[in-house]
Amino acid sequence: MVSTLRIPRLVVAAPSSGSGKTTVATGMMAAFTGRGLTVSPHKAGPDYIDPGYHALATGRPGRNLDAYLCGTELLGPLFAHGAAGADLAVVEGVMGLYDGAAGQGELASTAQLAKALRAPVVLVVDGSSQSRSVAALVHGFASWDPEVRIGGVILNKVGSDRHEELLREALDEAGVDVLGVLRRTPQAATPSRHLGLVPVAEREPDAVAAVAAMAEQVRAGCDLDALWALARSAPPLTGAPWDPAGALAGSGTPPSSGPRPVVAVAGGAAFTFSYAEHAELLTAAGAEVVPFDPLRDEHLPESTGALVIGGGFPEVYAPELSANAALRAEVAALAAAGAPVAAECAGLLYLARELDGAPMCGVLDASARMTERLTLGYRDAVAVGDSVLAPAGTRVSGHEFHRTRLEPGAGTAPAWGVVRPGPPRTEGFVQGGVHASYLHVHWAALPTAAARLVARAVRPGAPV
């Protein structure tokens, strides 16, 4: 059913990474939430960490919009699904405004997303070390693609009243509205580590304070009324919102019948990477989704019939995960019994024999360790054989993001054949009901993964 979505919306972008997008976007979300608006938070690209801060700022799930992982045709429907019931949607961009997948033109760029959503762009510009040149910079970004509407600029890291005056004069000459000015002061404390910001789940009290500080920066330095007016200028969007039940119906794999199987989903500080749509698809497929924390819980949830272990930072918590021997034994027993286990990146390491010398679950005969090398980027892959997530030949678009190495990197039955970029290679493991891989895949583009996993899950009361 085609519908019309009338929701004010903004895309927060920048000329490059490090300009202050996360501070401005998160602060804006929190500031408008503080005004009593229901704000829908979104993040361009595959990043899992920023959406955690967005969720803290708004009280709603942070959702990703990624044209590479999900296809351009799903950008609007996924946005409409996430923004349902909201008064305002704020989308944080990725990298620079026009940066996308390497060698793929505008694909997966913030600009492509802004055009798909017909949303005005607020450009966050690092004003340090420049004055009148800011006008040339902004003019270039505003004129590069006439379909991208730059609605105004927020100047960040401005040094003084005189510096602000020079920047404003230059942008006034260029005919671009200044919607906010943030001074060159100590930024809200958002510590980073080897894969970016430290996730909210690892520093919740400090993260709450950081989000509050971001909100105060935006309230003090930005014209919220002008931003609200700009957001309201976005035209209506047409099209049906994405729906997990509808996605499953269209996949040709109907929801399972009978007692609802329990699908345990790892969470807590060590496993923070997940897309909100995954749990929604599992529920729509007939599962009872129960979260658990491998750092704290000594047992799997009662009647667990399937297990999902997503990404995160097990390398940071290897000693604590290893010390929870009771849970590791239950995970190994569940996998040995043939129950479906889907593991991505951090989950792959947790299922290995050891991680940096600390014993893990031992489901996979492989050893993992931290390295200095960052593995990062989009991947095109194909399922090598049948698995709990996909039949052989299934093509997927995924993303890798880690600083670890697994030896061997693939089992005798690999999970995926990576066909691009670089020379073809295999990676990951399929054994019994286990599918374990470094590749992050967005199930909105592969709803059959949820349906297949739930269909094979052990039902309550059945022997494992």
C-alpha positions in Angstrom: 0.0 0.0 0.0 1.4 3.4 -1.0 1.4 6.0 1.7 2.4 9.6 2.1 4.9 10.3 4.9 4.9 13.9 6.1 7.7 14.2 8.5 10.1 17.1 9.1 13.7 15.8 8.5 17.3 17.0 8.3 20.5 15.3 7.1 23.6 16.4 9.1 26.6 16.2 6.8 30.2 17.6 6.6 33.0 18.2 4.1 35.0 15.4 5.8 35.2 13.2 8.8 36.3 14.9 12.0 34.3 18.0 11.3 31.9 17.4 14.2 28.9 15.6 12.7 28.3 13.3 15.6 28.4 16.1 18.1 26.0 18.2 16.2 23.6 15.4 15.1 23.5 13.8 18.5 23.2 17.2 20.3 20.4 18.2 17.9 18.5 15.0 18.5 18.8 15.5 22.3 18.0 19.2 22.1 14.8 18.7 20.1 13.8 15.7 22.3 14.2 18.1 25.3 11.7 20.4 23.6 9.1 17.6 23.8 9.4 16.4 20.2 9.6 12.7 19.3 12.8 12.4 17.3 13.6 9.5 15.0 17.4 9.0 14.8 19.2 7.6 11.8 22.7 7.0 10.6 24.0 6.8 7.1 26.3 3.8 6.5 27.0 0.6 8.4 28.4 2.1 11.6 26.9 0.6 14.8 28.4 2.9 17.4 26.9 6.3 16.6 23.3 4.9 16.7 23.9 3.9 20.3 24.4 7.6 21.2 21.5 8.5 19.0 19.2 6.1 20.9 20.4 7.6 24.2 19.6 11.1 22.9 16.1 10.2 21.7 14.8 7.2 23.6 14.2 5.4 20.2 16.3 2.8 18.4 19.1 4.3 16.3 18.6 2.9 12.8 21.1 2.6 9.9 20.3 3.6 6.3 22.9 2.0 3.9 22.4 1.8 0.2 25.2 -0.7 -0.3 24.0 -3.2 2.3 20.3 -2.9 1.6 20.0 -1.4 -1.9 18.8 2.0 -2.8 15.2 0.8 -3.1 15.0 0.2 0.6 16.3 3.6 1.8 12.9 5.2 1.7 10.9 2.3 3.2 13.4 1.7 6.0 13.4 5.4 6.8 9.6 5.5 6.9 9.5 2.4 9.1 11.9 3.9 11.6 10.4 7.4 11.6 6.8 6.1 12.1 5.2 8.2 14.9 8.0 10.7 15.1 7.7 14.5 14.9 11.2 15.0 13.5 13.9 12.8 11.9 17.6 13.6 12.1 20.0 11.6 9.9 23.7 11.7 10.7 25.8 11.4 7.5 29.0 9.3 7.0 32.5 10.7 6.1 32.3 13.6 3.7 29.0 14.5 2.1 29.9 13.0 -1.3 32.0 10.1 -0.1 30.6 6.7 -0.7 31.7 3.1 -1.5 35.1 3.1 -3.1 35.0 3.1 -6.9 31.1 3.2 -6.9 30.4 6.8 -7.5 27.8 8.2 -5.1 26.7 4.8 -3.9 26.2 4.7 -0.1 27.1 8.4 0.2 25.3 10.9 2.4 24.5 12.9 -0.7 22.7 9.9 -2.3 20.7 9.3 0.9 19.7 13.0 1.2 18.4 12.9 -2.4 16.5 9.6 -1.8 14.9 11.2 1.3 14.4 14.6 -0.3 15.9 16.0 2.8 17.6 19.4 3.3 21.3 19.1 4.4 22.9 20.9 7.3 26.6 21.2 6.6 28.9 21.1 9.6 32.1 22.9 8.8 35.2 23.0 10.8 35.9 26.7 10.9 39.3 26.5 12.5 42.3 27.7 10.4 40.1 29.5 7.8 38.0 32.6 7.4 36.9 33.9 4.0 37.9 30.6 2.3 34.9 29.0 4.1 32.6 30.6 1.4 34.5 28.8 -1.4 34.4 25.5 0.4 30.6 25.7 1.1 29.9 27.0 -2.4 31.7 24.0 -3.9 29.7 21.6 -1.8 26.4 23.4 -2.5 27.0 23.5 -6.3 28.6 20.1 -6.9 25.2 18.3 -7.2 22.2 20.6 -7.8 19.9 17.8 -6.5 21.5 18.1 -3.1 19.9 21.0 -1.1 22.3 22.6 1.4 19.9 24.3 3.7 22.5 26.0 5.9 25.8 25.7 7.7 26.8 25.1 11.3 30.3 26.4 12.0 32.3 24.3 14.4 35.5 25.0 16.3 35.2 28.8 16.0 37.9 30.6 17.9 36.5 34.1 18.9 33.9 36.7 18.2 36.1 38.2 15.5 36.6 34.8 13.9 32.8 34.2 13.9 32.3 37.6 12.3 34.7 36.9 9.5 33.1 33.5 8.8 29.6 34.9 8.8 30.5 37.7 6.5 32.0 35.3 4.0 29.0 33.0 4.0 26.6 35.9 3.8 28.4 36.9 0.5 27.9 33.3 -0.6 24.2 33.4 0.2 24.3 30.6 2.7 22.5 30.7 6.0 24.5 30.2 9.2 22.3 28.1 11.5 24.7 27.7 14.4 28.2 28.4 15.7 30.0 26.2 18.1 33.1 27.6 19.8 36.5 26.0 19.9 36.1 24.6 23.4 36.6 21.2 25.0 34.2 18.9 23.3 31.8 16.5 25.0 33.8 13.6 26.3 33.3 10.8 23.8 36.5 8.6 24.0 37.6 6.6 21.1 39.5 3.4 20.6 40.7 1.1 17.8 37.3 1.0 16.0 35.9 4.4 16.8 33.9 5.8 19.7 33.5 3.6 22.8 30.0 2.2 22.6 27.3 3.5 25.0 26.8 0.1 26.6 30.4 0.3 27.9 30.2 3.7 29.5 26.5 4.4 30.1 26.8 7.0 32.9 29.5 8.9 31.1 27.7 8.5 27.8 24.5 10.1 29.3 26.6 13.0 30.5 28.3 13.3 27.1 25.0 13.4 25.3 23.7 16.0 27.7 26.8 18.1 27.0 26.3 17.8 23.3 22.6 18.9 23.7 23.7 22.0 25.6 26.3 22.9 23.0 23.7 22.8 20.3 21.1 24.6 22.3 23.6 27.4 23.1 25.1 27.7 19.7 22.4 26.8 17.2 19.2 28.4 16.0 16.8 25.5 16.8 13.8 27.4 15.5 15.6 27.9 12.1 16.6 24.2 12.0 13.0 23.2 12.8 11.7 25.5 10.0 14.3 23.9 7.6 13.2 20.4 8.6 9.6 21.2 8.0 10.4 22.4 4.5 11.1 18.9 3.4 8.4 17.7 0.9 6.3 14.6 1.6 7.6 11.2 0.8 5.5 8.6 -1.0 5.8 4.8 -0.7 5.1 2.0 1.6 7.1 1.8 4.9 9.2 -1.3 5.3 7.5 -3.9 7.4 9.2 -7.1 8.8 6.1 -9.3 8.3 5.7 -8.0 4.8 9.3 -8.5 4.1 9.0 -12.2 5.2 5.8 -12.6 3.1 7.6 -11.4 0.1 10.6 -13.6 0.7 8.7 -16.8 0.0 9.5 -18.1 3.4 6.4 -17.8 5.6 6.7 -17.4 9.4 7.1 -20.7 11.3 4.1 -22.2 13.1 3.7 -23.9 16.4 5.3 -22.9 19.8 7.4 -19.8 19.5 11.1 -20.8 19.7 13.4 -18.8 21.9 16.1 -17.1 20.0 18.8 -15.8 22.4 20.6 -12.6 21.2 23.9 -11.7 22.7 24.2 -8.2 24.1 25.9 -6.3 26.8 29.2 -4.4 26.6 31.0 -7.1 24.6 28.4 -7.5 21.9 27.0 -4.1 21.0 26.7 -4.3 17.2 23.3 -5.1 15.9 20.7 -3.6 13.5 17.2 -3.0 15.0 15.6 -4.7 12.1 17.2 -8.1 12.9 15.2 -8.6 16.1 12.1 -7.3 14.4 12.5 -9.9 11.6 13.1 -12.7 14.1 10.0 -11.7 16.0 7.9 -11.5 12.8 9.3 -14.9 11.8 7.7 -16.4 14.9 10.5 -16.3 17.5 10.6 -15.0 21.0 13.7 -12.9 21.1 15.5 -12.9 24.4 18.6 -10.8 25.0 21.4 -12.1 27.3 24.8 -10.8 28.3 27.8 -13.2 28.0 29.7 -11.1 30.5 27.2 -11.5 33.2 24.8 -14.4 32.5 26.1 -17.8 33.4 23.4 -19.6 31.5 21.6 -19.1 28.2 17.9 -18.0 28.4 15.6 -20.8 29.4 14.5 -23.0 26.4 17.0 -21.4 24.0 16.5 -23.0 20.6 18.7 -20.7 18.5 21.5 -18.2 19.1 22.5 -14.9 17.4 25.9 -13.4 18.4 26.6 -10.2 16.6 29.5 -7.8 16.5 31.2 -5.9 19.2 34.5 -5.9 21.2 35.2 -9.3 22.6 38.9 -8.6 22.4 38.4 -5.9 25.1 36.7 -8.4 27.4 38.4 -11.6 26.5 39.4 -12.4 30.1 35.9 -11.9 31.4 34.3 -13.8 28.6 36.7 -16.6 29.2 36.0 -16.7 32.9 32.3 -17.4 32.3 33.1 -21.0 31.6 29.5 -22.2 32.4 28.0 -20.1 29.6 30.8 -21.1 27.2 30.0 -24.7 27.8 26.3 -24.1 27.2 27.0 -22.3 23.9 29.3 -25.2 22.8 26.6 -27.8 23.7 23.9 -25.9 21.9 26.0 -25.8 18.8 27.0 -29.4 19.1 23.4 -30.4 19.2 22.8 -28.8 15.8 20.7 -25.8 16.9 21.1 -22.8 14.6 23.8 -20.4 15.7 24.5 -17.2 13.6 27.7 -15.3 14.5 29.1 -12.2 13.0 32.6 -10.8 13.6 32.7 -10.6 17.4 30.5 -13.7 17.5 32.9 -15.5 15.2 35.7 -14.8 17.7 33.6 -15.9 20.7 33.0 -19.3 19.0 36.7 -19.8 18.3 39.0 -22.0 20.4 40.8 -19.0 21.9 41.1 -15.2 21.6 44.5 -13.7 22.4 45.2 -16.8 24.4 42.0 -16.8 26.4 39.8 -19.9 26.0 36.5 -19.1 24.2 33.7 -21.5 23.3 35.7 -23.9 21.2 32.9 -24.4 18.7 35.3 -23.6 15.8 38.8 -25.1 15.5 40.3 -21.7 15.0 42.4 -19.2 17.0 41.9 -15.4 17.0 44.2 -12.6 18.0 44.3 -8.8 17.8 46.5 -7.2 15.1 47.5 -3.6 14.2 45.9 -3.9 10.8 42.4 -2.5 10.3 40.2 -4.5 7.9 37.5 -2.2 6.8 35.2 -1.9 3.8 32.2 -3.2 1.8 32.2 -6.7 0.4 30.2 -8.5 -2.2 29.9 -12.2 -1.4 28.1 -15.4 -2.3 27.0 -18.3 -0.1 29.4 -21.2 -0.9 27.0 -23.9 0.4 23.7 -24.2 2.1 23.5 -22.9 5.7 21.1 -21.9 8.4 21.1 -18.4 7.0 21.1 -18.9 3.2 21.0 -21.5 0.4 24.1 -22.0 -1.8 24.5 -19.3 -4.4 22.8 -16.5 -2.4 24.4 -13.2 -3.2 24.9 -10.6 -0.4 26.5 -7.2 0.2 28.2 -7.0 3.5 30.7 -5.0 5.5 33.9 -5.9 7.4 35.2 -3.9 10.3 37.8 -5.4 12.7 41.4 -5.4 13.9 41.6 -9.2 14.5 42.9 -12.2 12.6 41.5 -15.7 12.7 43.6 -18.7 11.8 42.4 -20.5 9.7 40.2 -17.8 8.2 37.8 -20.3 6.7 36.6 -23.8 7.4 36.3 -26.8 5.1 32.8 -25.5 4.5 33.2 -21.7 4.3 30.4 -19.3 5.0 31.0 -17.0 2.0 33.0 -16.6 -1.1 34.0 -13.0 -1.3 34.0 -11.9 -4.9 34.8 -8.2 -4.5 37.0 -6.3 -3.8 40.3 -7.9 -4.5 40.9 -11.5 -5.6 38.2 -14.0 -4.8 38.6 -15.7 -1.4 36.6 -17.7 1.0 35.9 -16.9 4.7 33.9 -18.0 7.7 32.6 -21.4 8.8 29.5 -23.5 8.3 29.3 -26.6 10.4 26.0 -28.2 11.5 23.7 -25.3 12.4 26.5 -22.8 12.8 27.1 -19.9 10.4 30.1 -17.8 11.6 31.7 -15.1 9.6 33.5 -11.7 9.8 31.0 -10.3 7.3 28.2 -8.1 8.7 25.0 -8.5 6.6 21.8 -6.4 7.0 18.9 -8.8 7.2 16.5 -6.3 5.8 18.1 -7.1 2.4 18.1 -10.9 3.3 14.9 -11.5 5.3 15.0 -15.2 4.5 18.0 -15.4 7.0 15.7 -14.7 9.9 13.0 -17.1 8.6 15.5 -19.9 8.0 17.0 -19.5 11.4 13.7 -19.5 13.2 12.4 -22.5 11.2 15.4 -24.6 12.3 15.2 -23.4 16.0 14.5 -26.0 18.6 11.0 -25.6 20.0 10.3 -25.3 23.7 10.0 -28.7 25.2 11.8 -30.5 22.4 15.2 -32.1 23.2 18.2 -30.1 22.2 
